């Protein structure tokens, strides 16, 4: 798949399985995000991974009430 096909066929997912993301998959995702280009190569990324359901629910108001 080329980049144009990926862009044309993109979609938003807001219904997820009620299963934890495997640690190895999460590590791979975070590594991809870490090495992604940034403006001026400043790489000012900060990632916070929340796996606790109660904490996720407590964060909803801070995210414009987006529960997904």
BAKOLZA-695805 format. One record per residue: x, y, z of N, C-alpha, C in turn; residue number from 1. Coordinates in steps of 0.02 Angstrom, whole numbers, plus 50000, padded with zeros to 5 digits. Example, Ala and Ser with C-alpha at 12.3 -4.5 7.8 and 13.67 -1.06 7.14 Angstrom:
BAKOLZA-695805
<atom n_px="50660" n_py="49716" n_pz="50390" ca_px="50615" ca_py="49775" ca_pz="50390" c_px="50660" c_py="49835" c_pz="50390" resi="1"/>
<atom n_px="50642" n_py="49888" n_pz="50354" ca_px="50684" ca_py="49947" ca_pz="50357" c_px="50645" c_py="50002" c_pz="50394" resi="2"/>
END
This chain:
BAKOLZA-695805
<atom n_px="50043" n_py="49941" n_pz="50000" ca_px="50000" ca_py="50000" ca_pz="50000" c_px="50045" c_py="50062" c_pz="50000" resi="1"/>
<atom n_px="50032" n_py="50108" n_pz="49954" ca_px="50071" ca_py="50170" ca_pz="49953" c_px="50038" c_py="50222" c_pz="49998" resi="2"/>
<atom n_px="50071" n_py="50277" n_pz="50009" ca_px="50047" ca_py="50328" ca_pz="50056" c_px="49981" c_py="50358" c_pz="50034" resi="3"/>
<atom n_px="49971" n_py="50368" n_pz="49970" ca_px="49908" ca_py="50397" ca_pz="49945" c_px="49850" c_py="50350" c_pz="49956" resi="4"/>
<atom n_px="49861" n_py="50286" n_pz="49946" ca_px="49809" ca_py="50237" ca_pz="49958" c_px="49792" c_py="50234" c_pz="50033" resi="5"/>
<atom n_px="49843" n_py="50238" n_pz="50075" ca_px="49832" ca_py="50238" ca_pz="50147" c_px="49791" c_py="50299" c_pz="50169" resi="6"/>
<atom n_px="49807" n_py="50357" n_pz="50141" ca_px="49771" ca_py="50418" ca_pz="50158" c_px="49699" c_py="50414" c_pz="50133" resi="7"/>
<atom n_px="49690" n_py="50391" n_pz="50072" ca_px="49623" ca_py="50387" ca_pz="50043" c_px="49578" c_py="50337" c_pz="50079" resi="8"/>
<atom n_px="49607" n_py="50285" n_pz="50106" ca_px="49567" ca_py="50232" ca_pz="50138" c_px="49568" c_py="50237" c_pz="50215" resi="9"/>
<atom n_px="49590" n_py="50292" n_pz="50241" ca_px="49593" ca_py="50298" ca_pz="50314" c_px="49523" c_py="50301" c_pz="50343" resi="10"/>
<atom n_px="49518" n_py="50286" n_pz="50408" ca_px="49454" ca_py="50288" ca_pz="50442" c_px="49467" c_py="50298" c_pz="50517" resi="11"/>
<atom n_px="49417" n_py="50321" n_pz="50551" ca_px="49420" ca_py="50330" ca_pz="50624" c_px="49388" c_py="50270" c_pz="50657" resi="12"/>
<atom n_px="49421" n_py="50244" n_pz="50708" ca_px="49394" ca_py="50188" ca_pz="50746" c_px="49378" c_py="50214" c_pz="50816" resi="13"/>
<atom n_px="49316" n_py="50203" n_pz="50837" ca_px="49296" ca_py="50225" ca_pz="50904" c_px="49261" c_py="50170" c_pz="50943" resi="14"/>
<atom n_px="49267" n_py="50110" n_pz="50919" ca_px="49241" ca_py="50052" ca_pz="50955" c_px="49298" c_py="50002" c_pz="50960" resi="15"/>
<atom n_px="49317" n_py="49987" n_pz="51021" ca_px="49376" ca_py="49946" ca_pz="51032" c_px="49358" c_py="49882" c_pz="51069" resi="16"/>
<atom n_px="49400" n_py="49832" n_pz="51061" ca_px="49392" ca_py="49771" ca_pz="51099" c_px="49408" c_py="49786" c_pz="51172" resi="17"/>
<atom n_px="49377" n_py="49750" n_pz="51216" ca_px="49389" ca_py="49759" ca_pz="51287" c_px="49446" c_py="49712" c_pz="51309" resi="18"/>
<atom n_px="49503" n_py="49717" n_pz="51275" ca_px="49561" ca_py="49676" ca_pz="51289" c_px="49622" c_py="49722" c_pz="51295" resi="19"/>
<atom n_px="49668" n_py="49706" n_pz="51340" ca_px="49728" ca_py="49747" ca_pz="51345" c_px="49772" c_py="49738" c_pz="51282" resi="20"/>
<atom n_px="49808" n_py="49791" n_pz="51265" ca_px="49856" ca_py="49787" ca_pz="51210" c_px="49916" c_py="49748" c_pz="51235" resi="21"/>
<atom n_px="49939" n_py="49697" n_pz="51199" ca_px="49997" ca_py="49660" ca_pz="51221" c_px="50058" c_py="49706" c_pz="51229" resi="22"/>
<atom n_px="50098" n_py="49693" n_pz="51280" ca_px="50156" ca_py="49736" ca_pz="51295" c_px="50203" c_py="49743" c_pz="51236" resi="23"/>
<atom n_px="50216" n_py="49689" n_pz="51199" ca_px="50262" ca_py="49693" ca_pz="51142" c_px="50233" c_py="49737" c_pz="51087" resi="24"/>
<atom n_px="50168" n_py="49734" n_pz="51076" ca_px="50136" ca_py="49778" ca_pz="51025" c_px="50139" c_py="49850" c_pz="51048" resi="25"/>
<atom n_px="50126" n_py="49863" n_pz="51111" ca_px="50129" ca_py="49931" ca_pz="51138" c_px="50200" c_py="49959" c_pz="51132" resi="26"/>
<atom n_px="50249" n_py="49918" n_pz="51147" ca_px="50319" ca_py="49940" ca_pz="51140" c_px="50335" c_py="49959" c_pz="51068" resi="27"/>
<atom n_px="50311" n_py="49919" n_pz="51021" ca_px="50323" ca_py="49932" ca_pz="50950" c_px="50289" c_py="49998" c_pz="50928" resi="28"/>
<atom n_px="50228" n_py="50009" n_pz="50951" ca_px="50191" ca_py="50070" ca_pz="50934" c_px="50227" c_py="50131" c_pz="50963" resi="29"/>
<atom n_px="50249" n_py="50127" n_pz="51026" ca_px="50284" ca_py="50183" ca_pz="51057" c_px="50351" c_py="50196" c_pz="51023" resi="30"/>
<atom n_px="50385" n_py="50144" n_pz="51002" ca_px="50449" ca_py="50154" ca_pz="50967" c_px="50438" c_py="50188" c_pz="50900" resi="31"/>
<atom n_px="50385" n_py="50169" n_pz="50864" ca_px="50370" ca_py="50201" ca_pz="50800" c_px="50354" c_py="50275" c_pz="50812" resi="32"/>
<atom n_px="50317" n_py="50290" n_pz="50864" ca_px="50300" ca_py="50359" ca_pz="50879" c_px="50363" c_py="50398" c_pz="50899" resi="33"/>
<atom n_px="50407" n_py="50366" n_pz="50936" ca_px="50468" ca_py="50399" ca_pz="50959" c_px="50514" c_py="50419" c_pz="50902" resi="34"/>
<atom n_px="50518" n_py="50377" n_pz="50851" ca_px="50563" ca_py="50391" ca_pz="50795" c_px="50530" c_py="50429" c_pz="50738" resi="35"/>
<atom n_px="50466" n_py="50445" n_pz="50745" ca_px="50430" ca_py="50483" ca_pz="50694" c_px="50460" c_py="50554" c_pz="50689" resi="36"/>
<atom n_px="50460" n_py="50583" n_pz="50630" ca_px="50486" ca_py="50650" ca_pz="50622" c_px="50447" c_py="50701" c_pz="50663" resi="37"/>
<atom n_px="50481" n_py="50753" n_pz="50683" ca_px="50449" ca_py="50807" ca_pz="50719" c_px="50471" c_py="50873" c_pz="50688" resi="38"/>
<atom n_px="50434" n_py="50926" n_pz="50703" ca_px="50451" ca_py="50992" ca_pz="50676" c_px="50521" c_py="51011" c_pz="50697" resi="39"/>
<atom n_px="50564" n_py="51025" n_pz="50649" ca_px="50632" ca_py="51045" ca_pz="50663" c_px="50672" c_py="50991" c_pz="50697" resi="40"/>
<atom n_px="50649" n_py="50929" n_pz="50695" ca_px="50680" ca_py="50872" ca_pz="50728" c_px="50691" c_py="50885" c_pz="50802" resi="41"/>
<atom n_px="50645" n_py="50922" n_pz="50833" ca_px="50651" ca_py="50939" ca_pz="50904" c_px="50630" c_py="50881" c_pz="50949" resi="42"/>
<atom n_px="50588" n_py="50837" n_pz="50923" ca_px="50567" ca_py="50777" ca_pz="50958" c_px="50546" c_py="50790" c_pz="51031" resi="43"/>
<atom n_px="50500" n_py="50835" n_pz="51039" ca_px="50475" ca_py="50853" ca_pz="51105" c_px="50416" c_py="50809" c_pz="51125" resi="44"/>
<atom n_px="50418" n_py="50745" n_pz="51108" ca_px="50363" ca_py="50700" ca_pz="51124" c_px="50365" c_py="50678" c_pz="51196" resi="45"/>
<atom n_px="50307" n_py="50673" n_pz="51225" ca_px="50299" ca_py="50644" ca_pz="51291" c_px="50237" c_py="50598" c_pz="51287" resi="46"/>
<atom n_px="50247" n_py="50536" n_pz="51303" ca_px="50193" ca_py="50488" ca_pz="51299" c_px="50176" c_py="50463" c_pz="51369" resi="47"/>
<atom n_px="50113" n_py="50460" n_pz="51384" ca_px="50090" ca_py="50432" ca_pz="51447" c_px="50041" c_py="50376" c_pz="51429" resi="48"/>
<atom n_px="50057" n_py="50317" n_pz="51450" ca_px="50016" ca_py="50258" ca_pz="51435" c_px="49974" c_py="50243" c_pz="51497" resi="49"/>
<atom n_px="49909" n_py="50245" n_pz="51488" ca_px="49863" ca_py="50232" ca_pz="51544" c_px="49829" c_py="50165" c_pz="51531" resi="50"/>
<atom n_px="49842" n_py="50118" n_pz="51574" ca_px="49812" ca_py="50051" ca_pz="51565" c_px="49758" c_py="50037" c_pz="51617" resi="51"/>
<atom n_px="49754" n_py="50077" n_pz="51669" ca_px="49704" ca_py="50068" ca_pz="51721" c_px="49638" c_py="50098" c_pz="51699" resi="52"/>
<atom n_px="49585" n_py="50057" n_pz="51699" ca_px="49519" ca_py="50079" ca_pz="51675" c_px="49492" c_py="50137" c_pz="51716" resi="53"/>
<atom n_px="49499" n_py="50135" n_pz="51781" ca_px="49474" ca_py="50189" ca_pz="51824" c_px="49509" c_py="50255" c_pz="51808" resi="54"/>
<atom n_px="49574" n_py="50253" n_pz="51796" ca_px="49611" ca_py="50313" ca_pz="51779" c_px="49589" c_py="50340" c_pz="51711" resi="55"/>
<atom n_px="49579" n_py="50294" n_pz="51663" ca_px="49554" ca_py="50316" ca_pz="51597" c_px="49488" c_py="50352" c_pz="51604" resi="56"/>
<atom n_px="49443" n_py="50325" n_pz="51642" ca_px="49377" ca_py="50356" ca_pz="51651" c_px="49383" c_py="50424" c_pz="51686" resi="57"/>
<atom n_px="49429" n_py="50429" n_pz="51733" ca_px="49440" ca_py="50492" ca_pz="51768" c_px="49468" c_py="50546" c_pz="51722" resi="58"/>
<atom n_px="49501" n_py="50526" n_pz="51669" ca_px="49531" ca_py="50574" ca_pz="51622" c_px="49482" c_py="50600" c_pz="51570" resi="59"/>
<atom n_px="49424" n_py="50569" n_pz="51563" ca_px="49375" ca_py="50588" ca_pz="51512" c_px="49358" c_py="50663" c_pz="51513" resi="60"/>
<atom n_px="49345" n_py="50693" n_pz="51571" ca_px="49329" ca_py="50765" ca_pz="51571" c_px="49386" c_py="50809" c_pz="51543" resi="61"/>
<atom n_px="49447" n_py="50788" n_pz="51553" ca_px="49504" ca_py="50826" ca_pz="51528" c_px="49513" c_py="50818" c_pz="51452" resi="62"/>
<atom n_px="49476" n_py="50772" n_pz="51422" ca_px="49482" ca_py="50758" ca_pz="51350" c_px="49418" c_py="50777" c_pz="51314" resi="63"/>
<atom n_px="49387" n_py="50832" n_pz="51336" ca_px="49324" ca_py="50855" ca_pz="51305" c_px="49271" c_py="50801" c_pz="51304" resi="64"/>
<atom n_px="49270" n_py="50762" n_pz="51357" ca_px="49221" ca_py="50708" ca_pz="51366" c_px="49221" c_py="50655" c_pz="51310" resi="65"/>
<atom n_px="49279" n_py="50646" n_pz="51280" ca_px="49287" ca_py="50594" ca_pz="51229" c_px="49303" c_py="50528" c_pz="51264" resi="66"/>
<atom n_px="49256" n_py="50483" n_pz="51264" ca_px="49267" ca_py="50420" ca_pz="51300" c_px="49308" c_py="50370" c_pz="51261" resi="67"/>
<atom n_px="49318" n_py="50381" n_pz="51197" ca_px="49357" ca_py="50333" ca_pz="51158" c_px="49431" c_py="50348" c_pz="51164" resi="68"/>
END
